[in-house]
């Protein structure tokens, strides 16, 4: 068992199945020593965990749990391209939050994803991050997250 898979097991976290693309893209792409994921929705067991706009029909707490699931789904996408043990650093996390125009707590939601990555990867999980509100997301998902990671040779 590789070190990151071992860490997941210690935390009682299982990688989900990689979400099947719903359009003309792949879940993750390797480019040199970096892996870029497509945006991951909060899918669990083939269904969205929540739908709607944050601050309207989805609470901040529910959205943070969704962001955590999105990050976990992104790790599954990475693992489909290279073994997680090759991850040297989580480089960038980008989160899209479906919310109203006056919503300003994007960071609180994205902490769901960031906290998971720090819990799993420790110092290697420290990353740059962008949190953006959007008018809507595919399938009325409240959150979408994408990752960029650096891997070993």
C-alpha positions, 0 to 999 in steps of 0.5 A: 500500500502506498503512503497516500493510500495508507493515509486514506485508510488511516483516516477511514476514507475510501476513494470513490469511483471516477465520475464518468464524463458527461461531455467531451472531456476526460477526468484528469490529464497528465502534462509533464509533472502536473496533473490537471483535473476536470471540474468535479461535482459533489457526486456520491454513489452516482448522485449529486449530494445536493442541488441548488444555490448556496445561501438560498437552498443549500447551507454553507455547511452542506456546501462545505461537505460538497466541496470535500466530496468534490476534492475526493472525487478529484483525487479519484480522477488523479488516481486514474491517471497516476498512483496517488503515491506520486503526488509531491504537492497539491499545487492549486485548488479552484472552487466554483460556488453556485450562489446569489450575487450578494454571497461572500462566504466562498472561502468557508465553503472551499475550506471543506476541500482544503481541509481534506487535502491538508488532512491527507497530505499534510505539508504536501497538501498546502496549496494556492486557492481560488474561490469563485461564485457563479450563477449556476453549475452543471445539473444545479450542483452547488459546488465544483472543484478542480485540482492541479497537483505536481507529481514525482518523476 
